[in-house]
């Protein structure tokens, strides 16, 4: 597993119209609606096949505002054809990712569907 941080796919509030992909992505990720514009960067777990698995959208205060995949949300990066080599990113530690993952679910346990893993 690899863990990365990227600013790719941020700045949604600056886009005047949603793309077809964005509309489809929001249909598959209903809990992401209204939160994509808050994402300043992403923390992503990349599996052993170099494919995105778990993800956290993190705001400018370094707090996670969305996470996937869950029972109800497929996940933004999970829904792409991206592979590790396609990302403009920096590698982070598993501890950095896991601490934010645990924090997100501790804060949202009663409000959201459980994570898939």
C-alpha positions in Angstrom: 0.0 0.0 0.0 1.0 3.6 -0.7 -0.5 6.7 0.8 -0.4 10.0 -1.0 -1.5 13.6 -0.7 -2.7 15.5 -3.8 -4.3 18.8 -4.7 -5.7 17.4 -7.9 -9.5 17.7 -8.3 -9.8 20.6 -5.9 -11.3 24.0 -6.5 -14.8 22.8 -7.5 -16.4 26.1 -6.3 -14.4 27.9 -8.9 -15.9 25.9 -11.8 -18.9 27.5 -13.4 -20.6 24.4 -14.5 -20.5 20.8 -13.4 -19.1 18.4 -15.9 -20.9 15.2 -16.9 -18.4 13.3 -14.9 -19.0 15.4 -11.8 -22.7 14.9 -12.1 -22.3 11.1 -12.4 -19.8 11.1 -9.6 -22.2 12.9 -7.3 -25.0 10.4 -8.1 -22.7 7.7 -6.9 -21.6 9.7 -3.8 -24.6 11.4 -2.3 -22.8 12.3 0.9 -20.2 14.2 -1.2 -22.8 16.8 -2.4 -22.0 20.2 -0.9 -18.6 19.1 0.4 -16.5 18.9 -2.7 -16.0 22.6 -2.7 -14.5 22.3 0.8 -11.8 20.0 -0.3 -8.3 21.6 -0.3 -6.4 18.4 -0.8 -6.9 14.6 -0.8 -5.3 11.9 1.1 -5.5 8.6 -0.8 -4.6 5.0 0.0 -3.3 3.3 -3.1 -3.7 -0.5 -3.2 -1.1 -3.0 -4.3 -2.3 -2.8 -7.9 -1.6 1.0 -7.8 -5.3 1.8 -7.8 -7.0 4.3 -5.4 -8.9 2.6 -2.6 -9.7 4.7 0.5 -9.8 8.5 0.2 -10.3 11.5 2.4 -11.2 15.0 1.3 -9.5 17.4 3.6 -10.3 21.1 4.1 -8.0 24.1 4.5 -8.0 23.6 8.3 -6.6 20.1 7.7 -9.9 18.4 8.9 -11.3 15.6 6.8 -14.8 16.5 5.4 -15.5 13.5 3.4 -14.4 9.9 3.1 -15.0 6.9 0.9 -15.7 4.3 -0.1 -18.6 3.6 2.2 -21.8 1.5 2.0 -23.5 4.6 0.4 -20.6 6.4 -1.4 -18.5 4.8 -4.0 -15.7 7.4 -3.7 -14.4 10.1 -6.1 -11.0 8.6 -6.9 -12.3 5.1 -6.7 -14.6 6.0 -9.7 -11.7 7.0 -12.0 -9.2 5.1 -14.1 -6.3 6.8 -12.3 -3.4 4.8 -11.2 -0.5 5.8 -8.8 1.7 7.0 -11.6 -1.0 9.4 -12.9 -1.1 11.4 -9.7 0.8 14.7 -9.0 1.4 13.9 -5.4 3.6 13.5 -2.4 3.9 10.3 -0.5 2.7 10.4 3.1 3.0 7.9 5.9 0.3 5.4 6.6 0.1 6.9 10.1 -0.9 10.3 8.7 -3.6 8.8 6.6 -4.9 6.5 9.4 -5.1 9.2 12.0 -7.3 11.3 9.8 -9.4 8.3 8.8 -10.0 7.4 12.4 -10.7 11.0 13.3 -13.3 11.3 10.5 -15.2 8.2 11.5 -15.1 9.2 15.2 -16.7 12.5 14.3 -19.2 11.1 11.8 -20.1 7.7 13.2 -23.7 8.5 13.9 -24.3 10.6 10.7 -22.9 8.4 7.9 -22.8 4.9 6.6 -20.0 2.7 7.8 -16.8 2.5 5.8 -16.4 -0.6 3.6 -13.2 -1.7 5.2 
